[in-house]
Amino acid sequence: MSTPLTRAARSARSLLPARSDLADVRRDPRRDLLAGLTVAIVALPLALGFGVSSGLGAEAGLATAVVAGAVAAVFGGSNLQVSGPTGAMTVVLVPIFGRYGAGGVLTVGLIAGFLLVGLAVLRAGKYMQYVPAPVVAGFTLGIACVIGLQQVPNALGVAKPEGDRVLVVTWRAVEEFARTPNWTAVGLAVAVAALMLAGARRRPAVPFSVVAVVAATAVARLAGLDAATPIGDLPAGLPAPSLAFLDAGALGSLLAPAVAVAALAALESLLSASVADGMTTGQKHDPDRELFGQGLANIAAPLFGGVPATGAIARTAVNVRTGARSRLAALTHAAVLAVIVFAAAPLVSQIPLAALAGVLLATAVRMVEVASLKAMARATRSDALTLVLTAAATLALDLVYAVIIGLVVAGALALRAVARQVRLDRMPLDEPDGRDGGEGERTAAADALSAGHIVAYRIDGPLFFAAAHRFLRELGEVAGARVVVLRMSRVTTVDATGALVLKDVVEKLNRRGIAVMTSGIRPGQRRVLDSVGALELLRREGREYATTAEALRGARDHVDLTGPLPAEPAAVPARPQRGSEEPVR
């Protein structure tokens, strides 16, 4: 017998590693090991660069790639996902670091990890699929712009100016460069970015980021370029896990930034996992388990001095392209980076900051898919507007506000489009209902209609809050009729607002002496109509029918009982609706 406790236990077990994961690892380990090595080579400069950009230093980026990369590989919901520090997360962390310092960033990551675990337990992963594509595209474009602007100080060889607004910081860096130019740093950054972009076009399989960084470091050392500021000393290994950064008194003020970090981690990780699924056959990630794995990764990373992590689209794509089959590849990537931390820290510490800036500038450029943006901008005006507003909000505000603004705009435009589909059409009496009686019933009722005392309308589409009041305005203009018949068999959905508006229409027409007959109300819509009293109002008058033929027969009987009206116009026809396939008659 299934009890709530056993169901909860089964639900919890579904978030943990399964035997199938081990079976996948054994399938083709050689291929996975090679893919993991390749991803590690690509990830090294990115981990260093994003660590520096976050404000916590290159060692924080490496710690994140190692710890979060390994934990997410074991517990995540995708066999191919590679996790670590990302540019999008760096964009969120910069203002947090400026306001709360390194301890604040680590605390935010820890809280965000617990929030992600909570989302996984609540099975919230499936809801991420409802984020519209224009929001994601605008979000990505805005992030690319922010990442590029964040690299300007290091690319120009100037100290990072004060401030947490990227546009302000960039402008101050340009002003400082104008006073004391550092052409060495500019040359290194441009050369690294150019080599990466040109090399990726000709030989995409070669990790040109590492080639460019090694070459820039060698040139800076051999030529004695003092203006090429290096990363600085790195610890030869990971620090011991510690919660010394945690300040219990600051938890309340850090909750809002932690929610933002958790939301971004969920969105980017699930998007990256979906991209990996689309690049392969036979692979499908578990969104709830992916949130669980990312949550554990973000709980673990701060303990070792790492920044919040997410699934990384660029590294995941490299993982897939190099033939990864299981999570062993992501584990190998983390292990190789760990070896680099322990064995090559002195060499890594000599990499010029300008070279890392060049890597991230090239990464930002490659994030922008021009063809995809053009296609989406040409799709509809609503898509183009959503994309532009989301990108602008990402650049001017922050990522969470950008996503919220994008979702609100996309939702409002979608509601506007759906509301335009609602039509109120004058219905010819001899039009079949699909459930009507015989031809004789329609002909008998047609006599009454021809007398001008009965008018019939068909409602097509959803009767909901975005369109209900227009429906009230148009139907309220009916004049000169004794009976109005509403055919509702083509109403797709009714919400509380639509039900209230229908009730208001019936009451308004009844006060003017006009009876309202309805037909074809669907079973799923009766509950909503009944909850506001609309159905009871129709039942009380005996004016709710299963078919249009029955409603018209009831209308004819009502006219026969009440007598004819004085000669006057039968009705004000409903205005033609945009997109209607038939004229209003």
HELIX and SHEET records of a PDB file:
HELIX    1   1 PRO A    4  ARG A   13  1                                  10    
HELIX    2   2 ARG A   19  VAL A   25  1                                   7    
HELIX    3   3 PRO A   29  SER A   54  1                                  26    
HELIX    4   4 ALA A   58  ALA A   63  1                                   6    
HELIX    5   5 THR A   64  ALA A   68  3                                   5    
HELIX    6   6 GLY A   69  PHE A   75  1                                   7    
HELIX    7   7 GLY A   87  VAL A  121  1                                  35    
HELIX    8   8 GLY A  125  TYR A  130  5                                   6    
HELIX    9   9 ALA A  133  GLN A  150  1                                  18    
HELIX   10  10 VAL A  152  LEU A  156  1                                   5    
HELIX   11  11 VAL A  166  ARG A  179  1                                  14    
HELIX   12  12 TRP A  183  ARG A  202  1                                  20    
HELIX   13  13 PHE A  208  LEU A  222  1                                  15    
HELIX   14  14 ALA A  248  ALA A  250  5                                   3    
HELIX   15  15 LEU A  251  GLY A  278  1                                  28    
HELIX   16  16 PRO A  287  LEU A  303  1                                  17    
HELIX   17  17 ILE A  313  ARG A  321  1                                   9    
HELIX   18  18 LEU A  328  ALA A  343  1                                  16    
HELIX   19  19 ALA A  345  VAL A  348  1                                   4    
HELIX   20  20 LEU A  353  MET A  367  1                                  15    
HELIX   21  21 VAL A  370  ALA A  379  1                                  10    
HELIX   22  22 ARG A  381  ALA A  396  1                                  16    
HELIX   23  23 LEU A  399  ALA A  419  1                                  21    
HELIX   24  24 GLU A  439  SER A  450  1                                  12    
HELIX   25  25 ALA A  468  LEU A  475  1                                   8    
HELIX   26  26 ALA A  496  ARG A  511  1                                  16    
HELIX   27  27 PRO A  523  SER A  531  1                                   9    
HELIX   28  28 ALA A  534  ARG A  540  1                                   7    
HELIX   29  29 THR A  548  THR A  562  1                                  15    
SHEET    1   A 2 SER A  83  GLY A  84  0                                        
SHEET    2   A 2 THR A 310  GLY A 311 -1                                        
SHEET    1   B 5 ARG A 423  ARG A 426  0                                        
SHEET    2   B 5 ILE A 454  LEU A 463 -1                                        
SHEET    3   B 5 VAL A 483  ARG A 487  1                                        
SHEET    4   B 5 ALA A 515  SER A 519  1                                        
SHEET    5   B 5 GLU A 544  TYR A 545  1                                        
SHEET    1   C 3 ARG A 423  ARG A 426  0                                        
SHEET    2   C 3 ILE A 454  LEU A 463 -1                                        
SHEET    3   C 3 VAL A 491  VAL A 494  1                                        
END                                                                             
